[in-house]
Amino acid sequence: MMNRLEKINFIRKKLNDGNYSIGSWIQIPHSSIAEIIGNAGYDWVAVDLEHGSISVDQLPDLFRALELGNTLPLARIAKGDLKDCKQVLDAGAGGVIVPMVESAEHLEKIKNEIRWPPSGKRGVGFSRANLFGKNFESYSEEAQKPLLVAMIEHLNAVKNLDEILKVDNLDAIFIGPYDLSASMGITAQFETSKFKNIIGKIKEKAKLAGVACGIHVVEPSENDLRLKIDDGYRFIAYSIDSVIFSKFVKRPFS
């Protein structure tokens, strides 16, 4: 059973070595669901504060439930500001997935806000992440470099991608296809050559920069997951609790 820092380093080593890491996604704020998914064998699970109906006071129970299964809790924050970063990390997230990163300057600001000094500017204090001071010294090491994943989901991000990828200690980028396609005026038209060309450009730039490129396999399909791995994706979210439930709750015959 790894502690949170060991799990962060385990995932980071996988990505740095060119291997893939598979996680999943939670939108339903119930610790029993988190416990089930946390015991399903994923490296990490992202708790979705942007589109899920999840409040900050629910995070400790969700994170604890995930950690029971040796799964690292991550948080897809609602917005890349100081308050969001501080609250999810103090609650025990091992890192953040940041929506709508559009520039290196934006990402540098986030990086500073998720790290304790001397690496960053995040406020230092007792919290659930360090067991309210009991694990203060050991958490100080974790707080220097939590996982950092930037979502690329706007044409502005694609235009600035070379600089974004140069930001030190960026662990992965993660393509947000719906918002990206919307910014192109072709919402959810993923099979168009225009969209596929942009995706190819993102993947190629990430590969050249040595940064893991991620994507979400929303529908639970082992075949689709294998295709994404074969296609070079290395930080992959496999489905969502709500989608899994909707898919398998259906009555099997009429």
Secondary structure as the mmCIF struct_conf table of DSSP 4:
data_model
#
loop_
_struct_conf.conf_type_id
_struct_conf.id
_struct_conf.beg_label_comp_id
_struct_conf.beg_label_asym_id
_struct_conf.beg_label_seq_id
_struct_conf.end_label_comp_id
_struct_conf.end_label_asym_id
_struct_conf.end_label_seq_id
HELX_RH_AL_P HELX_RH_AL_P1 ARG A 4 ASN A 16
TURN_TY1_P TURN_TY1_P1 ASP A 17 GLY A 18
STRN STRN1 SER A 21 ILE A 26
BEND BEND1 ILE A 28 ILE A 28
HELX_RH_AL_P HELX_RH_AL_P2 SER A 31 GLY A 38
TURN_TY1_P TURN_TY1_P2 ASN A 39 GLY A 41
BEND BEND2 ASP A 43 ASP A 43
STRN STRN2 TRP A 44 ASP A 48
TURN_TY1_P TURN_TY1_P3 LEU A 49 HIS A 51
BEND BEND3 GLY A 52 GLY A 52
HELX_RH_3T_P HELX_RH_3T_P1 VAL A 56 GLN A 58
HELX_RH_AL_P HELX_RH_AL_P3 LEU A 59 GLU A 67
TURN_TY1_P TURN_TY1_P4 LEU A 68 ASN A 70
STRN STRN3 LEU A 72 ARG A 76
BEND BEND4 ALA A 78 ASP A 81
HELX_RH_AL_P HELX_RH_AL_P4 LEU A 82 ASP A 90
TURN_TY1_P TURN_TY1_P5 ALA A 91 GLY A 92
BEND BEND5 GLY A 94 GLY A 94
STRN STRN4 GLY A 95 VAL A 98
BEND BEND6 PRO A 99 PRO A 99
BEND BEND7 SER A 103 SER A 103
HELX_RH_AL_P HELX_RH_AL_P5 ALA A 104 GLU A 113
TURN_TY1_P TURN_TY1_P6 ILE A 114 ILE A 114
BEND BEND8 ARG A 115 ARG A 115
TURN_TY1_P TURN_TY1_P7 PRO A 117 SER A 119
HELX_LH_PP_P HELX_LH_PP_P1 ARG A 122 VAL A 124
HELX_RH_3T_P HELX_RH_3T_P2 ARG A 128 GLY A 133
TURN_TY1_P TURN_TY1_P8 LYS A 134 ASN A 135
HELX_RH_AL_P HELX_RH_AL_P6 PHE A 136 GLU A 142
TURN_TY1_P TURN_TY1_P9 ALA A 143 GLN A 144
BEND BEND9 LYS A 145 LYS A 145
STRN STRN5 LEU A 147 ILE A 152
BEND BEND10 HIS A 154 HIS A 154
HELX_RH_AL_P HELX_RH_AL_P7 LEU A 155 LYS A 159
TURN_TY1_P TURN_TY1_P10 ASN A 160 ASN A 160
HELX_RH_AL_P HELX_RH_AL_P8 LEU A 161 ILE A 164
TURN_TY1_P TURN_TY1_P11 LEU A 165 LYS A 166
BEND BEND11 VAL A 167 VAL A 167
TURN_TY1_P TURN_TY1_P12 ASP A 168 ASN A 169
STRN STRN6 ALA A 172 ILE A 175
HELX_RH_AL_P HELX_RH_AL_P9 PRO A 177 SER A 183
TURN_TY1_P TURN_TY1_P13 MET A 184 GLY A 185
TURN_TY1_P TURN_TY1_P14 THR A 187 ALA A 188
TURN_TY1_P TURN_TY1_P15 PHE A 190 GLU A 191
BEND BEND12 THR A 192 THR A 192
HELX_RH_AL_P HELX_RH_AL_P10 SER A 193 ALA A 209
TURN_TY1_P TURN_TY1_P16 GLY A 210 GLY A 210
STRN STRN7 ALA A 212 VAL A 217
BEND BEND13 GLU A 219 GLU A 219
HELX_RH_AL_P HELX_RH_AL_P11 GLU A 222 ASP A 230
TURN_TY1_P TURN_TY1_P17 ASP A 231 GLY A 232
STRN STRN8 PHE A 235 TYR A 238
HELX_RH_AL_P HELX_RH_AL_P12 ASP A 241 VAL A 249
BEND BEND14 LYS A 250 LYS A 250
BEND BEND15 PRO A 252 PRO A 252
#
